[in-house]
Amino acid sequence: MPQPGRPGGTDAGPVAIEDAGAQALAEALRSSFNLIKLVMVLLVGAFIASGLFTVKPNQVAVKLRFGRPVGVGREQLLQPGLHWKLPYPIHEVVYIPVGETHTLTSTAGWYAVTPEEEAAGQTPSPLPYLRPGVDGYALAGDGNIIHVRATMSYRINASEPLSYAFNFAQVTNLLQHVLDNALAYASARFNADDALYRDKLAFQELVLSRVNALVEQLKLGITLDVREVRTSPPLGVESAFNEVVKAQQQGDTKIREAESYARGATNNAVGEASTIRQDALTRSNYFVKTVEKEASNFLGFLPSYQRSPDLFTKRLLAETTQRVLTNAQFKTYLPERADGRPRELRLLLNKELEAPKKTETSTAR
């Protein structure tokens, strides 16, 4: 009889079946391990990819490890580009928009305006009173009520954005209170007339300086630009106030016109006086020179006259007559009479005959 375990025995079939099953199991386990390895590689890749993040060009980022910034000094700021982090809660990324301009508007001292009126630039209907809890206002230094409003732009300093991002929970609300404080501070130090129209530029400069002082004191790490500061009287008295302002402006215009006319008249008078003085000086110099010349001629003729007065007189008369009658066509001399009596000269002067006028004959036929 055949023995078990030997070739040709009765157990050869079950042994072959067991070897095939073991081989199939080994191949299945090998495939499973390969699949697990692939899944693990994919999981590792997904884990690495999940930690990638991008910082935009107008931003810087700070990576927090268990709530604290990673790095020291400038190394804490992640510049624009691709970066990697561990998953939350190990790492957390805070983005800081350093390249953006933010705008705030303070309306705590302004009258109530609906969004539609704000968009259209319209003023609400005036009321003879202020509505508590609705209309804002500010007290001027002289005790009068005025409305004030300011719009501020700011940018986060790229050199110190951590102060802005981590020192305060709500920086926007803090800046809103800073701007409100600056408007109240400036209003209390100006009279209503000065804040409303006489010295609005100085009012705006005081608001800006107050905001800058508070920002530096709080170390917010931002750069400010107060773009607009508006002031207005209460709407109920705005028309009367505008009439006063208009009258004041007209008075200032008349004063400027009068001052301009006075300056022009003064300049003209000074110019005319200078011309008159210059003309008088010229005439004086000419007269003095003429007198000096005549005096010099007189002194030159005096010795000749003293030697022979009669001869000098006749010679001077002849020279003068020749000079006077140079262009005369007819010359007639009347000698003195021997008896010394004057002669009587009678002249018949006829009017020059007029030349006959030429008459124009008509050639028209």
C-alpha positions in Angstrom: 0.0 0.0 0.0 1.3 3.5 -0.7 2.8 5.5 2.2 1.6 9.0 3.1 4.0 11.8 2.1 5.6 9.8 -0.7 5.1 10.4 -4.4 2.4 8.4 -5.6 0.9 8.3 -2.2 -2.7 9.3 -1.4 -1.7 12.9 0.2 -0.1 14.5 -3.0 -3.3 16.4 -3.9 -3.9 18.2 -0.6 -0.3 19.3 -0.4 -0.4 20.9 -3.8 -3.6 22.7 -2.9 -2.0 24.1 0.3 1.1 25.3 -1.7 -1.1 27.2 -4.2 -3.2 28.8 -1.4 0.0 29.9 0.4 1.4 31.4 -2.8 -1.9 33.2 -3.5 -2.0 34.5 0.1 1.6 35.7 -0.3 0.8 37.5 -3.5 -2.2 39.1 -2.0 -0.2 40.3 1.0 2.5 41.6 -1.3 -0.1 43.6 -3.3 -1.6 44.9 -0.1 1.7 46.0 1.2 2.5 47.8 -2.1 -0.9 49.5 -2.0 -0.3 50.5 1.6 3.1 51.9 0.6 1.5 53.9 -2.2 -1.2 55.2 0.1 1.4 56.1 2.7 3.4 58.0 0.0 0.3 59.8 -1.1 -0.6 60.6 2.5 2.9 62.0 3.1 2.7 64.0 -0.1 -0.7 65.3 0.9 0.6 66.2 4.3 3.5 68.1 2.8 1.2 69.8 0.3 -1.2 70.8 3.0 1.5 72.8 4.7 2.3 75.0 1.6 0.9 78.5 1.5 1.5 81.6 -0.6 2.2 85.2 0.6 0.8 87.7 -1.9 2.9 90.7 -3.2 1.0 93.2 -1.1 1.4 91.2 2.1 3.8 89.9 4.7 3.0 86.9 6.9 4.0 85.8 10.3 4.2 82.1 11.2 3.1 81.3 14.7 4.2 78.1 16.6 1.8 77.5 19.4 0.8 81.1 19.3 4.3 82.7 19.2 6.1 84.1 16.2 8.8 81.9 14.7 12.1 83.6 14.3 13.8 86.8 15.6 13.5 90.4 14.3 13.1 90.7 10.5 13.2 86.8 10.2 9.7 86.8 11.6 8.3 88.4 8.5 7.7 86.1 5.6 8.1 87.9 2.3 5.9 87.3 -0.7 6.3 83.9 -2.2 5.8 80.2 -1.4 6.3 78.9 2.2 5.6 75.8 4.3 4.1 75.2 7.7 3.0 72.4 10.0 -0.7 71.8 10.3 -2.8 73.6 13.0 -2.5 73.8 16.0 1.2 73.5 15.7 1.6 76.3 13.2 -0.7 79.2 12.3 -0.2 81.9 9.7 -1.2 85.5 10.1 -1.3 87.7 6.9 -0.6 91.4 7.2 -1.7 93.6 4.3 1.2 96.1 4.2 0.6 97.3 0.7 -3.0 98.3 1.0 -4.5 101.7 1.9 -7.2 101.6 4.5 -9.8 104.4 5.0 -11.7 105.5 8.1 -14.3 108.1 8.5 -15.3 109.8 11.8 -19.0 110.8 11.9 -19.3 111.1 15.7 -19.6 114.9 15.4 -21.7 114.9 12.2 -25.4 115.1 11.6 -27.3 112.0 10.6 -27.2 111.2 6.8 -28.8 108.3 5.1 -26.7 106.2 2.7 -28.8 107.5 -0.3 -28.1 111.1 0.7 -24.4 110.3 1.4 -24.1 108.8 -2.1 -25.8 111.7 -3.8 -23.9 114.3 -1.7 -27.2 115.8 -0.4 -27.8 117.5 2.9 -30.8 116.3 4.9 -33.7 118.7 5.7 -32.8 121.1 8.4 -34.4 120.8 11.8 -34.6 123.5 14.5 -33.1 121.0 17.1 -30.6 118.2 17.4 -31.9 114.6 17.7 -30.4 112.9 20.7 -28.6 109.7 19.9 -28.9 110.4 16.1 -27.2 113.7 15.3 -23.6 114.1 16.4 -22.0 117.4 17.3 -18.9 119.0 18.9 -18.5 121.9 21.3 -16.2 124.7 20.1 -14.0 126.7 22.4 -16.5 129.5 22.7 -19.3 127.2 23.7 -21.1 127.0 20.3 -22.2 123.8 18.7 -20.6 122.8 15.4 -20.5 119.6 13.2 -17.2 118.1 12.4 -16.2 115.1 10.2 -12.9 113.7 9.1 -11.7 111.0 6.6 -8.4 109.4 7.3 -6.2 107.0 5.2 -3.5 104.9 6.6 -1.0 102.3 5.5 0.7 99.6 7.7 4.5 100.2 7.9 6.3 97.4 6.2 9.2 97.8 8.7 7.1 97.2 11.9 3.8 95.4 11.0 3.9 93.2 14.2 2.8 96.1 16.4 -0.3 96.5 14.2 -1.1 92.8 14.0 -0.5 91.6 17.6 -0.5 94.5 20.0 -4.2 95.3 19.7 -7.3 93.1 19.1 -9.3 95.6 17.0 -6.9 98.2 15.5 -9.7 99.6 13.3 -11.9 100.4 16.2 -8.9 101.9 18.1 -8.1 104.2 15.1 -11.8 105.2 14.9 -11.6 106.4 18.6 -8.3 108.1 17.9 -9.9 110.1 15.0 -13.0 111.0 17.1 -10.7 112.1 19.9 -8.7 114.4 17.6 -11.8 116.1 16.3 -13.1 116.8 19.8 -9.7 117.9 20.9 -9.4 120.4 17.9 -13.0 121.7 18.3 -12.4 122.6 22.0 -9.4 124.7 21.0 -11.0 126.8 18.2 -13.8 129.3 18.2 -16.8 128.4 16.0 -16.0 131.1 13.5 -12.4 130.1 13.1 -13.2 126.4 12.8 -16.0 127.0 10.3 -14.4 129.4 7.8 -11.8 131.8 9.2 -9.0 129.3 9.9 -10.1 125.9 8.6 -6.5 125.0 7.5 -5.2 125.5 11.0 -8.1 123.4 12.3 -7.2 120.5 9.9 -3.5 120.7 10.9 -4.4 120.4 14.6 -6.5 117.3 13.9 -3.7 115.7 11.9 -1.1 116.5 14.6 -3.3 115.2 17.3 -3.9 111.9 15.4 -0.1 111.5 14.8 0.7 112.1 18.4 -1.8 109.5 19.6 -0.6 106.9 17.0 3.0 107.5 18.0 2.1 107.1 21.7 0.2 103.9 21.1 3.0 102.6 18.7 0.5 101.3 16.1 3.0 101.0 13.3 1.1 102.9 10.6 1.5 105.9 8.4 -1.4 108.4 8.4 -2.9 110.8 5.9 -5.9 112.9 6.9 -7.5 113.4 3.5 -10.5 115.6 4.5 -11.7 117.6 7.5 -15.1 119.1 7.1 -16.9 121.6 9.4 -20.5 122.8 9.3 -22.8 124.9 11.5 -26.0 123.3 12.7 -28.4 122.8 9.8 -31.2 124.8 11.5 -29.0 128.0 11.5 -26.9 127.3 8.4 -28.8 129.8 6.1 -28.3 132.6 8.7 -24.7 131.6 9.2 -24.1 131.6 5.4 -25.5 135.1 5.2 -23.1 136.3 7.8 -20.2 134.5 6.1 -21.3 136.0 2.7 -21.4 139.5 4.3 -18.0 139.0 5.8 -16.6 137.8 2.5 -18.1 140.8 0.7 -16.6 143.1 3.3 -13.2 141.4 2.9 -13.5 141.8 -0.8 -14.2 145.5 -0.5 -11.3 145.9 1.9 -9.0 144.2 -0.5 -10.2 146.3 -3.4 -9.7 149.5 -1.4 -6.3 148.4 -0.4 -5.4 147.6 -4.0 -6.7 151.0 -5.1 -4.8 152.8 -2.4 -1.6 151.0 -3.4 -2.2 151.9 -7.1 -3.0 155.5 -6.3 0.0 155.8 -4.0 2.3 154.2 -6.7 0.9 156.6 -9.3 1.4 159.6 -7.1 4.9 158.6 -6.3 5.6 158.1 -10.0 4.2 161.5 -10.9 6.1 163.1 -8.1 9.3 161.5 -9.2 8.6 162.7 -12.8 7.9 166.2 -11.7 11.0 166.3 -9.6 13.1 164.9 -12.4 11.7 167.5 -14.9 12.3 170.3 -12.4 15.8 169.1 -11.8 16.4 169.0 -15.6 15.0 172.4 -16.1 17.0 173.8 -13.2 20.2 172.3 -14.5 19.4 173.8 -18.0 18.6 177.2 -16.5 21.7 177.2 -14.4 23.9 176.3 -17.4 22.2 178.9 -19.6 22.7 181.6 -17.0 26.3 180.5 -16.5 26.9 180.7 -20.2 25.3 184.1 -20.5 27.3 185.3 -17.5 30.5 184.0 -19.1 29.6 185.8 -22.4 28.8 188.9 -20.5 32.1 188.8 -18.7 33.8 188.2 -22.0 32.2 191.3 -23.6 32.6 193.5 -20.6 36.3 194.6 -21.3 35.3 195.5 -24.9 32.3 197.5 -23.8 34.4 199.3 -21.2 37.0 200.3 -23.8 34.5 201.6 -26.3 30.8 201.5 -25.4 29.5 203.1 -28.6 31.6 200.9 -30.9 30.6 197.8 -29.0 26.9 198.8 -29.2 27.0 199.3 -32.9 28.9 196.1 -33.6 26.5 194.1 -31.4 23.6 195.7 -33.2 25.0 194.8 -36.6 25.6 191.2 -35.6 22.2 190.9 -34.2 20.5 192.5 -37.2 22.4 190.2 -39.6 21.4 187.1 -37.6 17.7 188.2 -37.4 17.4 189.2 -41.1 19.3 186.3 -42.6 16.2 184.9 -44.4 14.5 188.2 -45.1 13.8 188.9 -48.8 13.5 192.7 -48.5 15.5 194.8 -46.1 14.8 198.5 -45.4 16.8 200.6 -43.1 15.5 203.8 -41.5 18.3 205.9 -40.3 17.7 208.2 -37.4 16.9 211.8 -38.1 19.5 214.4 -37.5 17.2 216.3 -35.2 16.6 213.2 -33.1 12.8 213.1 -33.7 11.2 209.8 -34.5 10.2 208.9 -38.1 6.7 208.0 -39.1 6.5 204.9 -41.3 3.3 204.0 -43.1 2.8 200.6 -44.8 0.2 199.5 -47.2 -0.4 195.8 -46.8 -2.6 194.2 -49.4 -4.2 190.8 -48.9 -2.8 188.1 -51.1 -5.1 187.2 -54.0 -6.7 183.8 -53.8 -5.9 181.5 -56.7 -9.0 180.8 -58.8 -10.6 177.4 -58.1 -10.9 174.9 -60.9 -14.5 174.0 -61.7 -15.2 170.5 -62.5 -17.1 169.9 -65.7 -19.4 167.0 -66.0 -18.5 164.6 -68.8 -21.6 162.6 -68.5 -23.9 162.9 -71.4 
